[in-house]
Amino acid sequence: MKKKNSILLLIVLTLVALIYFYVQKPHRNISSEKIEFNLSSDAILNEFLSNEPLALSRFLDKTIVIYGTLTEINKNFLTLDDIIYCKFDETIPDIPLNTSLKIKGRCIGFDMLLEQIKLDQCSILGQ
């Protein structure tokens, strides 16, 4: 009986450890990840508008670089060509509107109502 309890306890502890490590995955560092796609804001929008499910399967949770013209800027986000919403983890430096930018980030979705592609963990690669 004592042996069965020990085995049961070992199984339960193993399951708890597996669940813990599955849930507590390390945070991705997008700025150091390899770029999977490099395209303009218009090109990616056309992909989402022509076939949203295919575009989601292609771009969702991928590290991408988007280039376009800055149309809105705030403390922690900016918008390229009124199409690409880019969320930053840190404060964005002051950049004049209508500046051409290259942004690296992770695609987290598409807002059909606003026709905007959403990126997070963004970083500015260049102007």
MMTF fields as JSON, N, C-alpha, C and O atoms, coordinates in Angstrom:
{
  "mmtfVersion": "1.0.0",
  "mmtfProducer": "UNKNOWN",
  "numBonds": 507,
  "numAtoms": 508,
  "numGroups": 127,
  "numChains": 1,
  "numModels": 1,
  "chainsPerModel": [1],
  "groupsPerChain": [127],
  "chainIdList": ["A"],
  "bondAtomList": [4, 2, 8, 6, 12, 10, 16, 14, 20, 18, 24, 22, 28, 26, 32, 30, 36, 34, 40, 38, 44, 42, 48, 46, 52, 50, 56, 54, 60, 58, 64, 62, 68, 66, 72, 70, 76, 74, 80, 78, 84, 82, 88, 86, 92, 90, 96, 94, 100, 98, 104, 102, 108, 106, 112, 110, 116, 114, 120, 118, 124, 122, 128, 126, 132, 130, 136, 134, 140, 138, 144, 142, 148, 146, 152, 150, 156, 154, 160, 158, 164, 162, 168, 166, 172, 170, 176, 174, 180, 178, 184, 182, 188, 186, 192, 190, 196, 194, 200, 198, 204, 202, 208, 206, 212, 210, 216, 214, 220, 218, 224, 222, 228, 226, 232, 230, 236, 234, 240, 238, 244, 242, 248, 246, 252, 250, 256, 254, 260, 258, 264, 262, 268, 266, 272, 270, 276, 274, 280, 278, 284, 282, 288, 286, 292, 290, 296, 294, 300, 298, 304, 302, 308, 306, 312, 310, 316, 314, 320, 318, 324, 322, 328, 326, 332, 330, 336, 334, 340, 338, 344, 342, 348, 346, 352, 350, 356, 354, 360, 358, 364, 362, 368, 366, 372, 370, 376, 374, 380, 378, 384, 382, 388, 386, 392, 390, 396, 394, 400, 398, 404, 402, 408, 406, 412, 410, 416, 414, 420, 418, 424, 422, 428, 426, 432, 430, 436, 434, 440, 438, 444, 442, 448, 446, 452, 450, 456, 454, 460, 458, 464, 462, 468, 466, 472, 470, 476, 474, 480, 478, 484, 482, 488, 486, 492, 490, 496, 494, 500, 498, 504, 502],
  "bondOrderList": [1, 1, 1, 1, 1, 1, 1, 1, 1, 1, 1, 1, 1, 1, 1, 1, 1, 1, 1, 1, 1, 1, 1, 1, 1, 1, 1, 1, 1, 1, 1, 1, 1, 1, 1, 1, 1, 1, 1, 1, 1, 1, 1, 1, 1, 1, 1, 1, 1, 1, 1, 1, 1, 1, 1, 1, 1, 1, 1, 1, 1, 1, 1, 1, 1, 1, 1, 1, 1, 1, 1, 1, 1, 1, 1, 1, 1, 1, 1, 1, 1, 1, 1, 1, 1, 1, 1, 1, 1, 1, 1, 1, 1, 1, 1, 1, 1, 1, 1, 1, 1, 1, 1, 1, 1, 1, 1, 1, 1, 1, 1, 1, 1, 1, 1, 1, 1, 1, 1, 1, 1, 1, 1, 1, 1, 1],
  "groupList": [{"groupName": "MET", "atomNameList": ["N", "CA", "C", "O"], "elementList": ["N", "C", "C", "O"], "formalChargeList": [0, 0, 0, 0], "bondAtomList": [1, 0, 2, 1, 3, 2], "bondOrderList": [1, 1, 2], "singleLetterCode": "M", "chemCompType": "L-PEPTIDE LINKING"}, {"groupName": "LYS", "atomNameList": ["N", "CA", "C", "O"], "elementList": ["N", "C", "C", "O"], "formalChargeList": [0, 0, 0, 0], "bondAtomList": [1, 0, 2, 1, 3, 2], "bondOrderList": [1, 1, 2], "singleLetterCode": "K", "chemCompType": "L-PEPTIDE LINKING"}, {"groupName": "ASN", "atomNameList": ["N", "CA", "C", "O"], "elementList": ["N", "C", "C", "O"], "formalChargeList": [0, 0, 0, 0], "bondAtomList": [1, 0, 2, 1, 3, 2], "bondOrderList": [1, 1, 2], "singleLetterCode": "N", "chemCompType": "L-PEPTIDE LINKING"}, {"groupName": "SER", "atomNameList": ["N", "CA", "C", "O"], "elementList": ["N", "C", "C", "O"], "formalChargeList": [0, 0, 0, 0], "bondAtomList": [1, 0, 2, 1, 3, 2], "bondOrderList": [1, 1, 2], "singleLetterCode": "S", "chemCompType": "L-PEPTIDE LINKING"}, {"groupName": "ILE", "atomNameList": ["N", "CA", "C", "O"], "elementList": ["N", "C", "C", "O"], "formalChargeList": [0, 0, 0, 0], "bondAtomList": [1, 0, 2, 1, 3, 2], "bondOrderList": [1, 1, 2], "singleLetterCode": "I", "chemCompType": "L-PEPTIDE LINKING"}, {"groupName": "LEU", "atomNameList": ["N", "CA", "C", "O"], "elementList": ["N", "C", "C", "O"], "formalChargeList": [0, 0, 0, 0], "bondAtomList": [1, 0, 2, 1, 3, 2], "bondOrderList": [1, 1, 2], "singleLetterCode": "L", "chemCompType": "L-PEPTIDE LINKING"}, {"groupName": "VAL", "atomNameList": ["N", "CA", "C", "O"], "elementList": ["N", "C", "C", "O"], "formalChargeList": [0, 0, 0, 0], "bondAtomList": [1, 0, 2, 1, 3, 2], "bondOrderList": [1, 1, 2], "singleLetterCode": "V", "chemCompType": "L-PEPTIDE LINKING"}, {"groupName": "THR", "atomNameList": ["N", "CA", "C", "O"], "elementList": ["N", "C", "C", "O"], "formalChargeList": [0, 0, 0, 0], "bondAtomList": [1, 0, 2, 1, 3, 2], "bondOrderList": [1, 1, 2], "singleLetterCode": "T", "chemCompType": "L-PEPTIDE LINKING"}, {"groupName": "ALA", "atomNameList": ["N", "CA", "C", "O"], "elementList": ["N", "C", "C", "O"], "formalChargeList": [0, 0, 0, 0], "bondAtomList": [1, 0, 2, 1, 3, 2], "bondOrderList": [1, 1, 2], "singleLetterCode": "A", "chemCompType": "L-PEPTIDE LINKING"}, {"groupName": "TYR", "atomNameList": ["N", "CA", "C", "O"], "elementList": ["N", "C", "C", "O"], "formalChargeList": [0, 0, 0, 0], "bondAtomList": [1, 0, 2, 1, 3, 2], "bondOrderList": [1, 1, 2], "singleLetterCode": "Y", "chemCompType": "L-PEPTIDE LINKING"}, {"groupName": "PHE", "atomNameList": ["N", "CA", "C", "O"], "elementList": ["N", "C", "C", "O"], "formalChargeList": [0, 0, 0, 0], "bondAtomList": [1, 0, 2, 1, 3, 2], "bondOrderList": [1, 1, 2], "singleLetterCode": "F", "chemCompType": "L-PEPTIDE LINKING"}, {"groupName": "GLN", "atomNameList": ["N", "CA", "C", "O"], "elementList": ["N", "C", "C", "O"], "formalChargeList": [0, 0, 0, 0], "bondAtomList": [1, 0, 2, 1, 3, 2], "bondOrderList": [1, 1, 2], "singleLetterCode": "Q", "chemCompType": "L-PEPTIDE LINKING"}, {"groupName": "PRO", "atomNameList": ["N", "CA", "C", "O"], "elementList": ["N", "C", "C", "O"], "formalChargeList": [0, 0, 0, 0], "bondAtomList": [1, 0, 2, 1, 3, 2], "bondOrderList": [1, 1, 2], "singleLetterCode": "P", "chemCompType": "L-PEPTIDE LINKING"}, {"groupName": "HIS", "atomNameList": ["N", "CA", "C", "O"], "elementList": ["N", "C", "C", "O"], "formalChargeList": [0, 0, 0, 0], "bondAtomList": [1, 0, 2, 1, 3, 2], "bondOrderList": [1, 1, 2], "singleLetterCode": "H", "chemCompType": "L-PEPTIDE LINKING"}, {"groupName": "ARG", "atomNameList": ["N", "CA", "C", "O"], "elementList": ["N", "C", "C", "O"], "formalChargeList": [0, 0, 0, 0], "bondAtomList": [1, 0, 2, 1, 3, 2], "bondOrderList": [1, 1, 2], "singleLetterCode": "R", "chemCompType": "L-PEPTIDE LINKING"}, {"groupName": "GLU", "atomNameList": ["N", "CA", "C", "O"], "elementList": ["N", "C", "C", "O"], "formalChargeList": [0, 0, 0, 0], "bondAtomList": [1, 0, 2, 1, 3, 2], "bondOrderList": [1, 1, 2], "singleLetterCode": "E", "chemCompType": "L-PEPTIDE LINKING"}, {"groupName": "ASP", "atomNameList": ["N", "CA", "C", "O"], "elementList": ["N", "C", "C", "O"], "formalChargeList": [0, 0, 0, 0], "bondAtomList": [1, 0, 2, 1, 3, 2], "bondOrderList": [1, 1, 2], "singleLetterCode": "D", "chemCompType": "L-PEPTIDE LINKING"}, {"groupName": "GLY", "atomNameList": ["N", "CA", "C", "O"], "elementList": ["N", "C", "C", "O"], "formalChargeList": [0, 0, 0, 0], "bondAtomList": [1, 0, 2, 1, 3, 2], "bondOrderList": [1, 1, 2], "singleLetterCode": "G", "chemCompType": "PEPTIDE LINKING"}, {"groupName": "CYS", "atomNameList": ["N", "CA", "C", "O"], "elementList": ["N", "C", "C", "O"], "formalChargeList": [0, 0, 0, 0], "bondAtomList": [1, 0, 2, 1, 3, 2], "bondOrderList": [1, 1, 2], "singleLetterCode": "C", "chemCompType": "L-PEPTIDE LINKING"}],
  "groupTypeList": [0, 1, 1, 1, 2, 3, 4, 5, 5, 5, 4, 6, 5, 7, 5, 6, 8, 5, 4, 9, 10, 9, 6, 11, 1, 12, 13, 14, 2, 4, 3, 3, 15, 1, 4, 15, 10, 2, 5, 3, 3, 16, 8, 4, 5, 2, 15, 10, 5, 3, 2, 15, 12, 5, 8, 5, 3, 14, 10, 5, 16, 1, 7, 4, 6, 4, 9, 17, 7, 5, 7, 15, 4, 2, 1, 2, 10, 5, 7, 5, 16, 16, 4, 4, 9, 18, 1, 10, 16, 15, 7, 4, 12, 16, 4, 12, 5, 2, 7, 3, 5, 1, 4, 1, 17, 14, 18, 4, 17, 10, 16, 0, 5, 5, 15, 11, 4, 1, 5, 16, 11, 18, 3, 4, 5, 17, 11],
  "groupIdList": [1, 2, 3, 4, 5, 6, 7, 8, 9, 10, 11, 12, 13, 14, 15, 16, 17, 18, 19, 20, 21, 22, 23, 24, 25, 26, 27, 28, 29, 30, 31, 32, 33, 34, 35, 36, 37, 38, 39, 40, 41, 42, 43, 44, 45, 46, 47, 48, 49, 50, 51, 52, 53, 54, 55, 56, 57, 58, 59, 60, 61, 62, 63, 64, 65, 66, 67, 68, 69, 70, 71, 72, 73, 74, 75, 76, 77, 78, 79, 80, 81, 82, 83, 84, 85, 86, 87, 88, 89, 90, 91, 92, 93, 94, 95, 96, 97, 98, 99, 100, 101, 102, 103, 104, 105, 106, 107, 108, 109, 110, 111, 112, 113, 114, 115, 116, 117, 118, 119, 120, 121, 122, 123, 124, 125, 126, 127],
  "secStructList": [7, 2, 2, 2, 2, 2, 2, 2, 2, 2, 2, 2, 2, 2, 2, 2, 2, 2, 2, 2, 2, 2, 2, 1, 7, 7, 7, 7, 7, 4, 4, 4, 1, 7, 7, 7, 3, 3, 3, 3, 2, 2, 2, 2, 2, 2, 2, 2, 2, 2, 7, 2, 2, 2, 2, 2, 2, 2, 2, 6, 6, 7, 3, 3, 3, 3, 3, 3, 3, 3, 3, 3, 3, 7, 1, 1, 3, 3, 3, 3, 6, 6, 6, 3, 3, 3, 3, 7, 1, 1, 7, 7, 7, 7, 7, 7, 6, 6, 7, 3, 3, 3, 3, 3, 3, 3, 3, 3, 3, 3, 3, 6, 6, 6, 6, 3, 3, 3, 3, 3, 3, 3, 3, 3, 3, 3, 7],
  "xCoordList": [0.816, 0.0, 0.868, 0.56, 1.965, 2.863, 3.532, 3.772, 3.829, 4.462, 3.496, 3.924, 2.217, 1.21, 1.067, 0.955, 1.071, 0.975, 2.199, 2.069, 3.358, 4.583, 4.54, 4.927, 4.073, 3.967, 2.935, 3.163, 1.807, 0.762, 1.279, 1.027, 1.995, 2.57, 3.575, 3.6, 4.381, 5.352, 4.66, 5.104, 3.584, 2.825, 2.199, 2.256, 1.605, 0.978, 2.019, 1.776, 3.158, 4.215, 4.749, 5.044, 4.87, 5.324, 4.318, 4.705, 3.033, 1.993, 1.99, 1.87, 2.118, 2.149, 3.353, 3.226, 4.498, 5.703, 5.525, 5.898, 4.96, 4.735, 3.777, 4.017, 2.701, 1.738, 2.385, 2.183, 3.154, 3.822, 4.759, 4.716, 5.589, 6.546, 5.864, 6.384, 4.715, 3.961, 3.371, 3.425, 2.813, 2.17, 3.2, 2.968, 4.307, 5.312, 6.419, 7.604, 6.026, 7.015, 7.781, 7.212, 9.055, 9.822, 9.284, 8.767, 9.415, 8.97, 9.843, 11.07, 9.216, 9.968, 10.62, 10.032, 11.837, 12.539, 12.517, 13.41, 11.491, 11.27, 12.442, 12.8, 13.043, 14.126, 15.336, 16.118, 15.504, 16.644, 16.262, 17.129, 14.977, 14.539, 14.8, 14.91, 14.894, 15.087, 13.804, 12.698, 13.969, 12.834, 12.289, 13.04, 10.963, 10.351, 9.746, 9.676, 9.308, 8.737, 9.194, 9.377, 9.378, 9.798, 8.967, 9.201, 7.984, 7.106, 6.541, 6.659, 5.928, 5.359, 4.006, 3.391, 3.558, 2.257, 1.128, 0.187, 1.205, 0.168, 0.138, -0.936, 1.314, 1.383, 0.746, -0.008, 1.042, 0.465, -1.042, -1.802, -1.479, -2.918, -3.648, -4.712, -3.086, -3.726, -3.854, -4.848, -2.855, -2.927, -4.085, -4.82, -4.253, -5.341, -6.703, -7.661, -6.805, -8.093, -8.499, -9.688, -7.542, -7.883, -8.205, -9.063, -7.531, -7.797, -7.335, -6.211, -8.212, -7.833, -7.394, -6.37, -8.127, -7.671, -6.277, -5.472, -5.996, -4.676, -3.596, -2.52, -3.89, -2.929, -2.667, -1.525, -3.707, -3.516, -2.629, -1.74, -2.869, -2.046, -0.596, 0.328, -0.412, 0.926, 1.708, 2.907, 1.023, 1.716, 1.528, 2.375, 0.448, 0.139, 1.256, 1.714, 1.683, 2.723, 4.102, 4.983, 4.283, 5.568, 6.284, 5.65, 7.604, 8.418, 8.541, 9.057, 8.057, 8.036, 8.61, 8.656, 9.041, 9.472, 8.503, 8.254, 7.972, 7.042, 7.645, 8.185, 7.553, 8.014, 6.867, 6.028, 6.86, 5.799, 6.085, 7.174, 5.087, 5.219, 4.484, 3.34, 5.149, 4.574, 3.396, 3.545, 2.214, 1.018, 0.479, -0.309, 0.896, 0.464, 1.526, 2.108, 1.764, 2.742, 2.23, 1.638, 2.47, 2.109, 3.265, 4.326, 3.085, 4.157, 4.617, 5.82, 3.677, 4.028, 3.519, 3.624, 2.976, 2.558, 2.709, 2.769, 2.767, 2.74, 1.964, 1.714, 1.591, 0.848, 1.573, 1.99, 1.714, 2.292, 1.177, 0.376, 1.117, 0.162, -1.284, -2.105, -1.61, -2.945, -3.38, -4.569, -2.427, -2.727, -2.104, -2.723, -0.881, -0.124, -0.045, 0.547, -0.642, -0.586, 0.558, 0.552, 1.543, 2.754, 2.835, 2.955, 2.769, 2.851, 4.278, 4.857, 4.85, 6.218, 6.196, 5.27, 7.205, 7.321, 7.93, 7.724, 8.675, 9.29, 8.797, 8.12, 9.143, 8.719, 9.412, 10.607, 8.655, 9.17, 9.789, 9.203, 10.968, 11.541, 10.688, 9.935, 10.811, 10.063, 10.557, 11.745, 9.611, 9.903, 8.869, 7.68, 9.286, 8.305, 7.37, 7.77, 6.118, 5.159, 5.662, 6.473, 5.182, 5.537, 6.976, 7.518, 7.597, 8.924, 8.768, 7.905, 9.586, 9.577, 10.302, 11.404, 9.675, 10.247, 10.205, 9.37, 11.124, 11.104, 10.907, 11.693, 9.851, 9.495, 9.541, 9.014, 10.176, 10.205, 9.283, 9.331, 8.437, 7.525, 6.886, 7.176, 6.014, 5.297, 3.864, 3.203, 3.375, 1.999, 1.059, 1.174, 0.12, -0.812, -2.248, -3.151, -2.468, -3.82, -4.175, -3.366, -5.434, -5.974, -7.328, -8.183, -7.528, -8.802, -9.561, -9.257, -10.553, -11.303, -12.083, -12.207, -12.604, -13.383, -12.531, -12.949, -11.36, -10.465, -9.521, -8.815, -9.509, -8.576, -7.14, -6.401, -6.771, -5.426, -4.803, -5.456, -3.529, -2.738, -2.081, -1.548, -2.122, -1.59, -0.264, -0.147, 0.734, 2.034, 2.316, 1.902, 3.02, 3.474, 4.963, 5.578, 5.53, 6.955, 7.806, 8.799, 7.391, 8.019, 9.327, 9.563, 10.149, 11.375, 11.594, 11.223, 12.191, 12.458, 13.814, 14.828, 13.817, 15.068, 15.769, 16.998, 15.008, 15.631, 14.616, 13.407, 15.156, 14.293, 14.574, 13.956],
  "yCoordList": [-1.191, 0.0, 1.267, 2.25, 1.215, 2.36, 2.6, 3.745, 1.534, 1.64, 2.285, 3.097, 1.946, 2.527, 4.029, 4.821, 4.413, 5.839, 6.607, 7.738, 6.02, 6.663, 6.85, 7.899, 5.838, 5.924, 6.97, 7.759, 6.976, 7.957, 9.377, 10.282, 9.569, 10.875, 11.301, 12.466, 10.388, 10.674, 11.072, 11.995, 10.39, 10.718, 12.105, 12.897, 12.397, 13.704, 14.814, 15.834, 14.647, 15.66, 15.861, 16.985, 14.784, 14.88, 15.662, 16.52, 15.373, 16.101, 17.582, 18.438, 17.889, 19.287, 20.006, 21.141, 19.368, 19.971, 20.203, 21.261, 19.231, 19.388, 20.531, 21.328, 20.617, 21.703, 23.05, 24.007, 23.136, 24.387, 24.848, 26.013, 23.965, 24.351, 24.634, 25.41, 24.025, 24.315, 25.723, 26.47, 26.083, 27.387, 28.51, 29.61, 28.255, 29.28, 29.288, 29.231, 29.358, 29.425, 30.738, 31.747, 30.751, 32.001, 33.031, 32.681, 34.289, 35.402, 35.495, 35.455, 35.619, 35.734, 37.097, 38.108, 37.122, 38.37, 38.606, 38.159, 39.311, 39.519, 40.263, 39.98, 41.204, 41.996, 41.142, 41.542, 39.983, 39.131, 37.951, 37.17, 37.816, 36.7, 36.972, 38.118, 35.884, 35.952, 36.478, 36.108, 37.337, 37.909, 36.855, 36.255, 36.638, 35.657, 36.292, 35.653, 37.551, 38.264, 39.71, 40.283, 40.303, 41.688, 42.282, 41.968, 43.151, 43.678, 45.038, 45.476, 45.699, 47.027, 46.903, 45.837, 48.009, 48.01, 47.711, 46.995, 48.241, 47.979, 46.511, 45.938, 45.903, 44.512, 43.577, 42.676, 43.781, 42.892, 43.14, 42.197, 44.401, 44.673, 43.983, 43.401, 44.042, 43.362, 41.863, 41.253, 41.266, 39.831, 39.549, 38.58, 40.393, 40.185, 40.448, 39.732, 41.455, 41.767, 40.722, 40.445, 40.145, 39.165, 37.794, 37.09, 37.397, 36.085, 36.118, 35.725, 36.589, 36.769, 35.464, 35.466, 34.352, 33.119, 32.667, 32.23, 32.771, 32.39, 33.338, 32.895, 34.637, 35.615, 35.398, 35.505, 35.096, 34.82, 33.601, 33.615, 32.554, 31.35, 31.618, 30.981, 32.555, 32.865, 33.808, 33.62, 34.831, 35.892, 35.871, 36.396, 35.282, 35.344, 34.741, 33.627, 35.485, 35.089, 34.939, 34.277, 35.552, 35.52, 36.857, 37.893, 36.814, 38.019, 38.589, 37.936, 39.821, 40.427, 41.842, 42.475, 42.314, 43.707, 44.356, 43.841, 45.491, 46.255, 47.627, 48.237, 48.109, 49.467, 50.294, 49.819, 51.557, 52.47, 53.853, 54.128, 54.728, 56.12, 56.338, 55.913, 57.003, 57.269, 58.226, 59.343, 57.784, 58.633, 59.009, 59.947, 58.285, 58.619, 58.102, 57.036, 58.883, 58.455, 58.843, 59.905, 57.969, 58.191, 57.716, 57.384, 57.677, 57.283, 55.841, 55.579, 54.899, 53.483, 52.814, 51.594, 53.57, 52.973, 53.981, 55.192, 53.439, 54.279, 53.55, 52.349, 54.294, 53.729, 54.079, 55.218, 53.081, 53.284, 53.285, 52.351, 54.317, 54.429, 54.205, 53.775, 54.484, 54.247, 52.789, 52.488, 51.88, 50.468, 49.558, 48.583, 49.873, 49.006, 49.661, 50.73, 49.018, 49.493, 48.765, 47.537, 49.519, 48.952, 49.323, 50.499, 48.327, 48.518, 48.255, 47.221, 49.195, 49.101, 48.82, 49.233, 48.122, 47.859, 49.045, 49.203, 49.876, 51.043, 52.308, 52.237, 53.463, 54.743, 54.981, 54.724, 55.468, 55.732, 57.126, 58.07, 57.275, 58.625, 59.478, 58.948, 60.784, 61.693, 61.543, 61.689, 61.247, 61.105, 61.945, 61.85, 62.763, 63.576, 62.71, 61.675, 63.157, 62.464, 62.482, 63.33, 61.554, 61.38, 60.905, 61.014, 60.377, 59.778, 58.327, 57.617, 57.885, 56.475, 55.655, 56.009, 54.548, 53.716, 52.241, 51.805, 51.489, 50.025, 49.566, 49.906, 48.79, 48.33, 46.806, 46.133, 46.279, 44.831, 44.533, 45.211, 43.512, 43.154, 41.799, 41.121, 41.425, 40.155, 40.455, 41.269, 39.81, 40.005, 39.316, 38.116, 40.097, 39.519, 39.512, 39.061, 40.009, 39.909, 40.996, 41.851, 40.921, 41.846, 42.323, 41.51, 43.641, 44.234, 44.553, 45.528, 43.721, 43.876, 45.191, 45.814, 45.607, 46.837, 48.052, 48.883, 48.163, 49.29, 49.031, 49.936, 47.793, 47.359, 47.699, 48.352, 47.23, 47.453, 46.128, 45.268, 45.984, 44.843, 45.271, 46.376, 44.402, 44.709, 43.987, 42.785, 44.745, 44.192, 44.56, 45.62, 43.682, 44.03, 43.731, 43.177, 44.104, 43.948, 44.545, 43.958, 45.707, 46.337, 47.042, 47.441, 47.171, 47.965, 48.646, 48.106, 49.816, 50.568, 50.118, 50.197, 49.644, 49.202, 50.337, 50.362, 51.261, 52.368, 53.28, 53.054, 54.325, 55.32, 55.324, 56.086],
  "zCoordList": [0.0, 0.0, 0.0, -0.674, 0.778, 0.851, -0.504, -0.887, -1.217, -2.531, -3.53, -4.351, -3.479, -4.373, -4.105, -5.041, -2.84, -2.499, -2.996, -3.464, -2.901, -3.384, -4.894, -5.409, -5.592, -7.056, -7.45, -8.367, -6.762, -7.041, -6.789, -7.585, -5.691, -5.382, -6.457, -6.851, -6.919, -7.981, -9.276, -9.958, -9.617, -10.836, -10.716, -11.656, -9.569, -9.366, -9.44, -10.085, -8.805, -8.85, -10.266, -10.671, -11.002, -12.396, -13.234, -14.028, -13.064, -13.808, -13.436, -14.313, -12.16, -11.725, -12.336, -12.794, -12.346, -12.928, -14.426, -14.932, -15.143, -16.583, -16.873, -17.779, -16.116, -16.313, -16.019, -16.766, -14.949, -14.598, -15.717, -16.112, -16.223, -17.257, -18.589, -19.391, -18.838, -20.055, -19.981, -20.957, -18.839, -18.67, -18.549, -19.049, -17.907, -17.642, -18.7, -18.368, -19.962, -21.031, -20.938, -20.521, -21.316, -21.254, -22.248, -23.308, -21.888, -22.718, -23.97, -23.877, -25.131, -26.378, -26.484, -26.1, -27.007, -27.261, -28.769, -29.489, -29.236, -30.666, -31.302, -32.445, -30.584, -31.181, -31.559, -32.422, -30.937, -31.266, -32.166, -32.559, -32.493, -33.335, -34.814, -35.249, -35.565, -37.014, -37.666, -37.272, -38.656, -39.386, -40.354, -41.123, -40.3, -41.191, -42.44, -43.489, -42.33, -43.475, -43.435, -42.362, -44.623, -44.759, -45.887, -47.054, -45.554, -46.582, -46.205, -45.061, -47.175, -46.956, -46.267, -46.257, -45.697, -45.021, -46.007, -45.664, -47.211, -48.216, -48.635, -48.825, -48.779, -49.215, -48.19, -48.558, -46.914, -45.901, -45.755, -45.537, -45.873, -45.809, -46.951, -46.743, -48.157, -49.296, -49.054, -49.448, -48.409, -48.097, -47.145, -47.335, -46.115, -45.155, -45.786, -45.496, -46.639, -47.252, -48.289, -48.448, -48.987, -50.018, -49.435, -49.968, -48.344, -47.737, -46.287, -45.973, -45.407, -43.998, -43.315, -42.632, -43.474, -42.806, -43.253, -42.431, -44.545, -45.05, -44.512, -44.11, -44.507, -44.001, -42.509, -42.062, -41.74, -40.315, -40.105, -39.254, -40.876, -40.712, -41.119, -40.614, -42.025, -42.52, -41.6, -41.393, -41.044, -40.32, -38.798, -38.075, -38.301, -36.873, -36.03, -36.288, -35.029, -34.08, -34.733, -34.185, -35.898, -36.602, -36.41, -36.211, -36.473, -36.398, -37.805, -38.712, -37.972, -39.302, -39.25, -38.195, -40.406, -40.57, -41.556, -42.647, -41.141, -41.966, -42.194, -41.271, -43.418, -43.677, -44.221, -44.987, -43.794, -44.196, -43.656, -43.152, -43.767, -43.353, -42.036, -41.875, -41.1, -39.783, -39.902, -40.399, -39.442, -39.51, -38.141, -38.022, -37.098, -35.733, -34.762, -34.963, -33.706, -32.703, -31.326, -31.138, -30.381, -28.992, -28.136, -28.664, -26.833, -25.927, -26.162, -26.172, -26.351, -26.462, -27.734, -27.863, -28.664, -29.929, -31.052, -30.836, -32.254, -33.445, -34.531, -34.439, -35.554, -36.671, -37.965, -38.175, -38.821, -40.149, -41.18, -41.23, -41.998, -43.096, -42.661, -43.471, -41.412, -40.842, -40.973, -40.868, -41.2, -41.446, -40.393, -39.967, -39.971, -39.072, -37.698, -37.549, -36.691, -35.312, -34.622, -34.535, -34.131, -33.535, -32.062, -31.721, -31.193, -29.741, -29.293, -29.627, -28.534, -28.032, -26.537, -25.839, -26.045, -24.613, -23.877, -22.674, -24.59, -23.969, -24.671, -25.697, -24.107, -24.671, -26.008, -26.159, -26.96, -28.308, -28.343, -27.814, -28.959, -29.093, -30.033, -30.849, -29.915, -30.795, -32.227, -32.517, -33.112, -34.541, -35.269, -34.962, -36.223, -36.952, -37.802, -38.334, -37.915, -38.781, -40.219, -40.591, -41.012, -42.425, -42.622, -43.722, -41.562, -41.67, -42.099, -41.582, -43.029, -43.428, -42.37, -41.95, -41.935, -40.884, -41.261, -42.055, -40.674, -40.72, -39.29, -38.406, -39.063, -37.725, -37.689, -38.575, -36.658, -36.432, -35.264, -34.237, -35.422, -34.343, -34.588, -35.573, -33.672, -33.766, -34.157, -33.512, -35.204, -35.654, -34.667, -34.417, -34.105, -33.14, -33.649, -32.945, -34.869, -35.396, -36.385, -36.744, -36.811, -37.803, -37.301, -36.951, -37.263, -36.882, -38.162, -38.848, -38.478, -39.731, -39.769, -40.823, -38.619, -38.573, -38.933, -39.74, -38.352, -38.62, -39.786, -40.233, -40.28, -41.322, -40.916, -41.652, -39.71, -39.174, -38.766, -38.176, -39.093, -38.63, -37.322, -37.221, -36.334, -35.007, -34.788, -35.028, -34.328, -33.957, -32.503, -32.033, -31.795, -30.458, -30.329, -31.24, -29.191, -28.917, -30.058, -30.488, -30.52, -31.692, -31.332, -30.192, -32.347, -32.261, -33.616, -34.658, -33.588, -34.813, -35.354, -34.661, -36.605, -37.232, -37.958, -38.036, -38.481, -39.209, -39.835, -39.785, -40.43, -41.103, -42.578, -43.321]
}
